[in-house]
Every structure is written in C-alpha cells, then in structure tokens.
C-alpha cells in the first residue's frame, strides 16, 4: 500500500492506494502522523488501521502534484520534533565516488593507502549484515536538520548562498515515529533526495558535516510494509525541460553492504532519538551522483528520482538562496 498527504481546501487529508488501484481519501484521517500514532498505541498495523477507517472519494494525485497540493507523506505539528538524518557508504559501489573524492597516495607513489572512506566501506562489507542476535558494525552517520529543512514534493530545494555545490543524492528513506513508551515504530519507506554540497565535502572528509546541513525532500508517496530487496530506480536532472543527465540507481538490501535493521539499530540506540512523539526521516545512502560525472547544477534545474515500487517520482527544482548577513550580538 502507498499512502500520501494532499491539501484539500483548508485541510490535510490522507490518501491511500494499493496494487496500482485508484487513489482514495482515507475516511476521517487527519494526517499520516496521527494515523501512525494511533496504530502504535493500538498495537495494530498501519495498513490494517487504514482498512478499518475505509475509503471515500477518489483523487487525482498527478493533478494534485501539478497544482502543488501534494505534501510530504508525513510531517510533525512541531517541525523541531522531526529529524532528518542519514548514513553513507552503505551501498555496494558507493565507496568508488567517495574514494575518488578523498584519495590519498603514499609518499613513494608505489602503493595506494586506503582512505578513511574505503576503510569504512570495507567495515560495512565485513560486518554490516550481522546474523540474528549479533551486533553489526556502525555505519557512517550524519545529521541534516529538523523539520524546518524538510521540503515537500515539487517544492524547491534551496542551496545556501555560501554553498560551493548543490547536488542530488537519490536514496531510500525509512520513516519512523517514536511511541509513547520511547520505542521506535517504522511507518514505511519513501524516495528521498539527500541534497548535499559535494565540492565542500571534497575539500576534506571532515567537512562532511558541513556539506550535509541542507534541505532534503522525500515522498511523494510512502510505501507500507517491508522494503523490497532489489530496488532499481532512475535519477535525472532536467534543464529547460530537457534531460541534462540521468543514471540508474540501485537500493534495497540486495545492493547494500548493511541491513536496514543494522542501520536502524545504530541510529535508535541513542536515547536522544527515542523521544516520544518524534518523527525520524533516516536516509540509507546511495551509490549514484551526478557530481561524479562532472555535472554542475544551476538554479532552475529540476531533480527527478523514481522507482516503480514507490509510485510517483520525487521532483524538486533547485533554487539558490540570497546571501543573509549573520551577526552574533552579546546580550
């Protein structure tokens, strides 16, 4: 089942569709967040709860998308309680681009030393898929921001004026709510664009944290149930309505060096990420970047990410922010 959120008049309404069927409003559902909290408290599945609510009128999601009425598939009433985070070097092949960006040669030039990125990637290959009952190696992890940095489908991804680059990262994100007892519940999975500054990151891998403090977008639809093992999608950039660049991307555990369970464990093991009522959008990484192919994005370019299992594609135009003077004043 795929679910999404649509603005209908002055209200937000939940939409569900399954098996290629028509999209229908879910009766009396105020938001995906409210549904997820109710399901967590009742100990029931979200799809089961939606079936109990039942369905109303059909809705044309493509038209809603064009009109800017399609929202991110989950939000939080207080944006400060929605967390955008992610992991890197988690996909087979994902080390190649990063290693090229961070490559170091030995002084003699006779043999290559392993970069820290390649070391991290190798650790994932060796211990990123632990057996049941065992603990796997922790992945690279980064913070992107709170709900004020989340951008809905169709809305612009805004690159700061000081950024050196504005590049897409096509990923799958896990969507979670924290229950009243502090336990995390997985709502489902969505396409995401983990928008980053790869030029800044390339200066030094210790600048990774700076490069990730950017907008991110996810949706437009949220897939309930298990993550497909083999996801084959397409990432592209449109300029003036024409395809500037496109490349397939792979995800799902068949194409990853970590299990989803291992990535989840090493995120939610921290008590700060188990605060009741919070929402987490946790991005799982990618191996495909236009930056690796020498693409320089421009304001007005449109990022488009799609994969059949996730319904409609995720589209976002690129916008460059105006400089904002910042001065710290003593009180």
C-alpha positions in Angstrom: 0.0 0.0 0.0 1.1 3.5 -0.8 -0.1 6.5 1.2 0.3 10.2 0.8 -1.0 13.6 2.0 -3.0 16.1 0.0 -4.2 19.6 0.8 -8.0 19.6 0.2 -9.4 23.1 0.8 -8.2 24.1 4.3 -7.5 20.6 5.5 -4.8 17.9 5.1 -6.2 14.6 4.0 -4.6 11.2 3.8 -4.7 9.3 0.5 -4.1 5.5 0.1 -3.8 3.3 -2.9 -2.7 -0.3 -3.5 -1.8 -2.7 -6.3 -2.0 0.0 -8.9 -5.5 0.9 -8.0 -7.1 4.3 -7.8 -6.1 6.7 -5.0 -8.8 7.3 -2.5 -9.2 9.5 0.6 -9.0 7.7 3.9 -12.1 8.4 5.9 -11.7 10.8 8.8 -7.8 10.5 8.7 -6.4 13.9 9.7 -2.7 13.1 8.9 -0.3 10.3 8.4 1.3 11.3 11.7 -2.0 10.9 13.6 -2.7 7.6 12.0 0.8 6.3 12.8 0.5 7.3 16.5 -2.9 5.7 16.7 -1.6 2.4 15.2 1.4 2.4 17.6 -0.9 2.9 20.6 -3.3 0.2 19.4 -0.6 -2.3 18.5 -2.0 -2.7 15.0 -0.5 -2.4 11.6 -1.0 0.9 9.8 -2.5 -0.7 6.6 -4.9 -2.6 8.9 -5.9 0.6 10.6 -6.5 2.4 7.2 -8.7 -0.5 6.0 -10.8 -0.2 9.2 -11.2 3.6 8.5 -12.4 2.8 5.0 -12.2 4.9 1.9 -14.0 7.9 0.4 -13.8 9.7 -2.9 -11.1 9.1 -5.5 -8.4 11.7 -6.0 -6.2 12.5 -9.0 -2.7 12.6 -7.4 -1.0 13.7 -10.6 -3.2 16.8 -10.8 -2.7 17.5 -7.1 1.1 17.2 -7.7 1.0 19.7 -10.6 -1.1 22.1 -8.5 1.3 22.0 -5.6 -1.2 20.3 -3.3 0.8 17.2 -2.6 2.7 17.3 0.7 5.5 15.2 2.2 3.9 11.9 3.2 4.4 12.6 6.9 5.1 15.7 9.0 5.1 16.7 12.6 2.9 19.5 14.1 6.1 21.0 15.6 8.9 20.9 13.0 11.6 20.8 15.7 10.4 17.3 16.5 11.1 15.9 13.0 14.7 14.8 12.5 16.5 14.5 9.1 19.5 12.1 9.3 21.3 9.7 7.1 24.0 7.1 6.6 26.7 6.9 3.9 28.9 4.2 2.4 26.1 1.7 2.7 25.7 0.6 -0.9 27.8 -1.8 -3.0 29.8 0.6 -5.2 29.1 3.6 -3.0 32.8 3.8 -2.0 34.0 4.4 -5.6 32.8 8.0 -5.8 33.7 8.9 -2.3 37.1 7.3 -2.6 37.9 9.3 -5.7 36.9 12.4 -3.9 39.1 11.7 -0.9 42.0 9.7 -2.5 45.5 9.8 -0.8 48.6 8.3 -2.3 51.6 7.1 -0.4 54.7 9.3 -0.3 56.6 7.0 -2.6 53.7 6.7 -5.0 54.2 3.0 -5.3 51.1 1.8 -3.5 47.8 3.4 -2.6 46.8 3.9 1.1 43.2 3.2 2.0 41.2 6.3 2.5 39.1 6.6 5.6 36.1 6.3 3.4 37.3 3.0 1.9 38.1 1.7 5.4 34.6 2.5 6.5 33.1 0.8 3.4 35.2 -2.3 4.0 34.0 -2.5 7.6 30.4 -2.5 6.2 31.2 -5.3 3.8 32.6 -7.4 6.6 30.2 -6.7 9.4 27.3 -4.6 8.1 24.9 -7.6 7.8 25.1 -9.4 11.2 23.5 -12.7 11.9 20.4 -12.5 14.1 21.3 -11.8 17.7 24.7 -10.3 16.8 25.6 -6.6 16.6 27.0 -5.3 13.3 29.4 -2.5 12.7 28.0 1.0 12.9 27.8 3.0 9.6 28.9 6.5 8.8 26.2 8.7 10.2 25.2 12.4 9.6 22.7 15.0 10.7 20.8 17.1 8.1 18.5 19.2 10.3 15.0 19.2 11.7 11.6 19.6 10.0 12.3 23.2 9.0 14.7 21.7 6.5 12.3 19.2 5.0 11.0 20.1 1.6 7.8 18.7 0.1 7.5 17.1 -3.4 7.5 19.8 -6.0 8.9 22.5 -3.7 12.3 23.9 -4.3 15.5 22.6 -2.7 17.2 25.8 -1.6 21.0 25.8 -1.7 22.6 28.4 0.7 24.4 31.3 -1.0 27.7 30.2 0.6 27.5 26.7 -0.8 30.1 25.5 -3.3 27.8 23.0 -5.0 24.2 21.8 -5.0 23.9 18.1 -5.8 21.2 15.4 -5.6 21.6 12.1 -3.8 18.8 9.6 -4.8 18.1 7.4 -1.7 15.5 5.4 0.1 14.4 6.8 3.5 13.0 5.0 6.4 10.1 6.9 8.1 9.6 6.4 11.9 7.6 7.6 14.8 8.5 7.2 18.4 5.8 5.7 20.5 4.6 6.8 23.9 6.9 4.3 25.6 10.0 5.5 23.7 10.1 2.6 21.3 10.6 3.4 17.5 7.9 2.3 15.0 8.7 2.1 11.3 5.9 3.7 9.3 7.3 2.8 5.9 9.7 3.8 3.3 9.9 6.7 0.7 12.1 8.0 -2.1 14.3 10.8 -0.9 16.7 13.4 -2.2 19.5 13.8 0.3 20.7 17.1 -1.1 24.4 17.8 -0.5 27.4 20.1 -1.2 29.9 17.7 -2.7 32.5 20.3 -3.5 32.8 21.3 0.1 32.9 17.7 1.1 35.8 17.0 -1.4 38.0 19.7 0.3 38.3 17.3 3.3 36.2 14.5 4.6 35.9 16.3 7.9 33.8 18.8 6.1 31.1 16.1 5.5 29.1 17.5 8.4 29.0 21.0 6.8 28.1 19.6 3.4 25.0 17.8 4.8 23.4 20.7 6.5 21.0 21.3 3.7 17.3 20.8 2.7 16.1 17.3 1.9 13.0 16.1 0.2 11.1 12.8 0.5 8.0 11.2 -0.9 5.6 11.9 -2.6 4.2 8.5 -1.5 5.1 6.3 1.4 5.4 2.5 0.9 4.0 0.5 3.8 5.4 -2.9 4.6 8.9 -4.4 4.0 11.5 -2.7 1.9 11.9 -4.6 -1.5 15.3 -6.4 -1.6 16.1 -5.1 -5.1 15.2 -1.6 -6.0 16.1 -0.3 -9.4 15.3 3.4 -10.0 16.4 6.3 -12.1 17.8 9.6 -11.1 17.8 12.5 -13.6 18.3 16.3 -13.9 16.1 18.3 -16.2 17.3 21.7 -17.5 14.9 23.9 -19.5 12.6 20.9 -19.8 15.2 18.6 -21.3 17.2 15.8 -19.7 20.7 17.1 -18.8 21.8 13.9 -17.0 20.3 10.6 -16.0 21.6 7.4 -14.4 20.0 4.3 -12.8 20.4 3.8 -9.1 20.2 0.6 -7.0 19.0 0.2 -3.5 17.4 -2.5 -1.2 19.4 -4.9 0.8 20.5 -6.9 -2.3 22.5 -3.9 -3.3 23.7 -2.8 0.2 26.6 -3.6 2.5 24.4 -3.1 5.5 21.0 -4.4 6.5 18.2 -2.0 7.2 17.9 -3.4 10.7 21.6 -2.7 11.4 21.2 0.9 10.2 18.1 1.3 12.4 19.8 -0.2 15.4 22.8 2.2 15.3 20.5 5.2 14.9 18.0 4.4 17.6 20.5 3.1 20.1 20.9 6.7 21.2 18.3 7.8 23.7 18.0 11.3 22.2 16.4 9.7 19.1 13.8 7.8 21.2 11.8 10.8 22.4 8.1 10.0 22.5 6.1 11.6 19.6 9.1 12.5 17.5 9.3 11.7 13.7 12.5 10.5 12.0 13.4 10.5 8.4 16.5 8.4 8.1 18.2 8.2 4.7 20.0 5.0 3.8 22.7 6.2 1.3 23.3 5.9 -2.4 26.0 5.0 -5.0 24.8 7.3 -7.7 25.7 11.0 -8.0 25.6 13.4 -11.0 28.6 15.2 -9.4 30.7 12.1 -10.0 30.1 12.6 -13.7 31.2 16.2 -13.7 27.7 17.8 -13.7 27.4 21.3 -12.3 23.8 22.1 -11.4 22.2 25.5 -11.9 19.2 27.4 -10.4 16.1 26.2 -12.2 17.3 22.6 -12.7 14.8 20.0 -11.7 15.9 16.9 -9.8 13.7 13.8 -10.5 14.0 10.5 -8.7 11.8 7.5 -9.4 11.5 3.8 -8.7 8.4 1.7 -9.6 7.7 0.4 -6.1 7.3 3.9 -4.7 4.6 5.3 -7.0 5.0 8.8 -8.4 8.5 10.3 -8.9 10.0 12.8 -6.5 10.6 16.1 -8.2 12.2 19.3 -6.9 13.6 22.4 -8.6 16.9 23.9 -7.5 16.9 27.4 -6.0 19.9 29.4 -4.8 19.3 31.5 -1.7 20.3 35.1 -1.5 23.1 35.9 1.0 21.9 36.5 4.5 24.2 38.6 6.8 24.6 36.9 10.2 26.0 38.8 13.2 26.2 37.5 16.8 25.3 40.1 19.4 26.2 40.0 23.1 23.3 40.3 25.5 
